[in-house]
């Protein structure tokens, strides 16, 4: 029985995402709604850690669909993404059925006749019983509607991207031993990219496009208040303002939303009541993951304009951190 949920408007979808603790902008809700209505894959691009993967997880929960995830990486090929035969299992069955095979081949006079008779039985060993379904085929053959998350497509090779185009066009695959396998239900597809390489125009044409950037102060505040409600409002705003200021610097890696949340949880664990320089110096590595970024940020904190007495709140206004 299909228990999945569809939405009648972007506003309804936005509210449903909110119940899954995903704060979506009107643009995100609208494009996600259109992806559902038009049956087109959604390509989301943006910096790492801005909630692209979380969007796929949230829409799966909101629509009551199973989430099937294909994590892309360099060298990924269709065997790892689509299917492969379980040869070890086939061999085990061959050994277990050795006596039956002996009966099947009895009475043959030569190797050619034995091979012909064995060929009549080969469908037993090349059936769904021995087909190991990888994420793409699993999404196609699922008896229930699914959300197919193709995560970090930009990390895969151009050859795999070309193969993916065929799958996304028809949602069917050809298995030589079994024939053509078509989708039982067309998956809701979300692709994510961190912009590490330019994706092909052909892929972009087949998708709706959504760029997700770092959130505004108010949007990030809302996320922190939702995810870490035990952090007091004043400290939450100071923390978010500082993170936003860090992102305005020329860093190797700007802090993501997930790192903001990690820092907020750390402040709660440390029973922090305010942001002072000692607190910042001992916890800044939760936000910044490169030594050069840490040293740059600490030098800014040590500038005369940022002098703060122990126990006094640190000035997190953006102007403090900009060149």
C-alpha positions in Angstrom: 0.0 0.0 0.0 1.3 3.4 -1.0 1.4 5.6 2.1 3.4 8.4 0.6 2.4 12.0 0.9 2.1 14.7 -1.8 1.8 18.4 -1.3 -0.7 20.7 -2.9 1.4 23.9 -2.6 4.9 25.1 -1.8 3.6 26.5 1.5 2.3 23.1 2.5 5.7 21.5 1.7 7.5 24.2 3.6 5.5 23.6 6.7 6.0 19.8 6.3 9.8 20.4 6.1 9.5 22.5 9.2 8.0 19.6 11.2 11.1 17.6 10.2 13.3 20.4 11.7 14.4 21.7 8.3 13.9 25.5 7.9 13.4 26.0 4.2 13.3 29.4 2.4 10.4 30.1 0.0 12.7 29.4 -2.9 13.8 26.0 -1.5 10.1 25.0 -0.9 9.0 26.2 -4.3 11.7 24.4 -6.3 11.3 21.3 -4.2 7.5 21.4 -4.8 8.1 21.8 -8.6 10.5 18.9 -8.6 7.6 16.8 -7.2 5.0 18.1 -9.6 7.1 18.0 -12.8 8.8 14.7 -12.0 12.3 16.2 -12.6 15.4 15.6 -10.6 16.6 18.5 -8.4 20.2 19.5 -8.6 21.3 21.5 -5.5 24.6 23.2 -5.5 26.4 25.3 -2.8 29.1 25.3 -0.2 29.6 22.2 1.9 27.5 22.0 5.0 24.7 24.3 4.0 22.0 21.6 4.3 21.8 20.1 0.8 21.9 16.5 2.0 19.7 17.4 5.0 17.1 18.6 2.5 16.9 15.2 0.9 16.6 13.5 4.2 13.9 15.9 5.3 11.8 15.5 2.2 12.0 11.8 2.5 10.7 12.0 6.0 8.0 14.5 5.1 6.8 12.4 2.1 7.0 9.1 4.0 9.4 7.7 1.4 12.4 5.5 1.9 15.7 7.4 1.4 18.2 5.6 -0.8 21.6 7.3 -0.9 24.3 6.9 -3.5 27.5 8.5 -2.2 29.7 9.6 -5.1 33.5 9.5 -5.2 36.3 9.4 -7.7 36.4 6.1 -9.5 32.7 5.3 -8.9 31.4 3.1 -11.8 28.1 1.7 -12.8 28.9 -1.7 -11.1 29.1 0.0 -7.7 26.1 2.3 -8.4 23.7 -0.1 -10.2 24.2 -3.8 -9.6 26.6 -6.7 -9.6 26.2 -10.5 -9.6 27.0 -12.2 -6.3 29.5 -14.7 -7.7 30.4 -16.1 -4.3 26.8 -16.9 -3.6 26.4 -18.5 -7.0 29.5 -20.6 -6.3 28.1 -21.7 -2.9 24.8 -22.7 -4.5 26.7 -24.6 -7.2 28.5 -26.5 -4.5 25.3 -27.2 -2.5 23.6 -28.4 -5.7 26.4 -30.5 -6.9 24.4 -33.7 -6.8 21.6 -32.1 -8.7 24.0 -30.9 -11.3 25.4 -34.5 -11.6 21.8 -35.7 -12.3 21.3 -32.9 -14.9 24.5 -33.7 -16.8 24.1 -37.5 -16.6 23.7 -39.2 -20.0 25.6 -36.5 -21.9 28.3 -38.0 -24.2 30.6 -35.1 -24.6 31.5 -31.7 -23.2 29.5 -29.8 -25.9 26.3 -31.7 -24.9 27.0 -31.1 -21.3 27.4 -27.4 -21.9 24.2 -27.2 -23.9 22.3 -28.9 -21.1 23.8 -26.7 -18.5 22.9 -23.6 -20.5 19.2 -24.6 -20.2 19.6 -24.3 -16.5 21.7 -21.1 -16.3 18.6 -18.9 -15.7 18.6 -20.4 -12.2 22.0 -18.7 -11.5 21.3 -15.5 -13.3 18.1 -14.5 -11.6 17.1 -11.8 -9.1 18.1 -14.3 -6.4 21.8 -13.6 -7.1 21.5 -9.9 -8.2 23.1 -7.6 -5.7 21.2 -4.3 -6.0 23.2 -1.1 -5.6 21.5 2.2 -4.8 20.3 3.1 -8.4 18.8 -0.3 -9.1 17.3 -0.5 -5.6 15.5 2.9 -6.2 14.2 1.7 -9.6 12.9 -1.7 -8.4 11.5 -0.5 -5.0 7.9 -1.5 -4.5 7.3 1.7 -2.7 8.1 5.3 -3.8 11.6 6.5 -2.7 13.8 9.5 -2.5 17.0 8.9 -4.4 19.9 11.0 -3.0 22.9 11.2 -5.3 25.3 12.9 -3.0 28.3 15.0 -4.1 27.9 14.2 -7.8 30.8 16.6 -8.5 33.2 14.1 -6.9 32.4 11.4 -9.5 34.1 11.2 -13.0 32.6 12.7 -16.1 32.1 9.1 -17.5 29.9 8.2 -14.5 28.0 11.4 -15.0 27.3 10.5 -18.6 26.0 7.0 -17.5 23.8 8.7 -14.9 22.1 10.8 -17.6 20.8 7.6 -19.2 19.3 6.4 -15.9 17.7 9.7 -15.1 16.2 10.0 -18.5 14.2 6.7 -18.5 14.5 5.2 -15.0 15.1 1.9 -16.5 18.2 -0.2 -16.9 19.2 -3.2 -19.1 20.6 -6.3 -17.5 21.8 -8.6 -20.2 20.8 -11.7 -18.3 17.4 -10.4 -17.3 16.4 -7.9 -19.9 15.1 -4.4 -19.2 14.1 -3.4 -15.7 11.9 -0.4 -15.4 11.0 1.7 -12.4 8.0 0.5 -10.4 7.7 4.1 -9.0 9.6 7.0 -10.4 11.9 8.1 -7.5 12.1 11.7 -6.3 15.7 12.5 -7.1 17.9 15.0 -5.3 21.5 15.5 -6.5 24.0 17.5 -4.5 27.2 19.2 -5.6 29.8 21.2 -3.6 31.1 22.8 -6.8 34.4 21.1 -6.8 34.1 20.7 -10.6 31.8 22.0 -13.3 28.9 19.7 -14.1 27.8 19.1 -17.7 25.2 21.2 -19.3 23.4 17.9 -20.3 23.0 17.0 -16.7 21.8 20.5 -15.7 19.2 20.5 -18.5 17.6 17.4 -17.1 17.3 18.9 -13.6 15.7 21.7 -11.8 18.4 23.8 -10.2 18.7 25.2 -6.7 21.7 27.0 -5.2 21.8 26.9 -1.4 24.1 29.5 0.1 25.1 30.2 3.7 22.0 31.4 5.6 21.4 35.0 6.8 21.9 35.8 10.5 18.1 35.4 11.1 17.9 32.1 9.2 20.9 30.7 11.1 19.5 31.9 14.4 16.3 30.1 13.7 18.2 26.9 12.9 20.3 27.2 16.2 17.2 27.9 18.3 15.4 24.9 16.7 18.3 22.5 17.0 19.9 23.7 20.3 17.0 25.2 22.2 18.9 24.9 25.5 21.3 27.7 24.4 20.1 31.0 25.7 19.0 33.5 23.1 21.6 36.1 23.8 24.5 33.7 23.6 23.0 32.1 20.5 22.9 35.4 18.7 26.5 36.2 19.7 27.6 32.8 18.4 25.8 33.2 15.1 27.1 36.7 14.6 30.6 35.5 15.2 30.2 32.6 12.7 28.8 35.0 10.1 31.8 37.3 10.7 34.2 34.4 10.2 32.6 33.6 6.9 33.4 37.2 5.7 37.1 36.4 6.1 39.4 34.9 3.5 39.5 31.4 5.0 40.5 28.0 3.5 37.2 26.6 4.8 34.4 28.7 6.2 32.4 27.2 9.1 29.3 25.3 7.9 25.9 25.3 9.6 26.6 21.9 11.1 29.7 23.3 12.7 27.7 26.2 14.0 25.4 23.7 15.6 28.4 21.7 17.0 29.7 24.9 18.6 26.4 25.8 20.0 26.2 22.3 21.6 29.7 22.7 22.9 28.8 26.1 24.6 25.9 24.3 26.3 28.1 21.5 27.4 30.6 24.0 28.9 27.8 25.9 30.6 28.9 29.1 28.9 27.1 32.2 29.8 28.9 34.6 27.5 31.5 34.7 24.8 34.9 36.0 26.0 38.3 35.6 24.5 39.3 32.6 26.7 36.1 30.8 25.6 36.7 31.6 22.0 40.4 30.6 22.0 39.6 27.2 23.5 36.6 26.3 21.3 37.4 28.0 18.0 38.7 24.8 16.5 35.2 23.5 16.5 34.4 26.1 13.8 37.8 26.3 12.0 39.5 23.1 10.8 42.7 24.5 9.4 45.6 25.8 11.4 46.1 28.8 9.1 42.5 29.8 9.6 42.8 29.4 13.4 45.9 31.6 13.5 44.3 34.2 11.3 41.2 34.4 13.5 43.3 34.5 16.7 45.4 37.4 15.4 42.2 39.3 14.7 41.0 38.6 18.3 44.3 40.0 19.6 44.1 43.3 17.8 43.9 46.3 20.2 40.4 47.2 19.0 39.2 43.8 20.3 40.6 44.1 23.8 38.2 42.4 26.2 38.6 41.8 29.9 38.3 38.3 31.2 34.6 37.5 31.8 33.4 40.3 29.5 31.4 39.5 26.4 33.5 39.5 23.2 32.4 41.9 20.5 31.2 39.8 17.6 30.0 42.5 15.3 31.0 41.8 11.7 33.1 45.0 11.5 35.5 43.4 14.0 36.4 40.7 11.6 36.6 42.3 8.2 39.8 43.4 6.5 
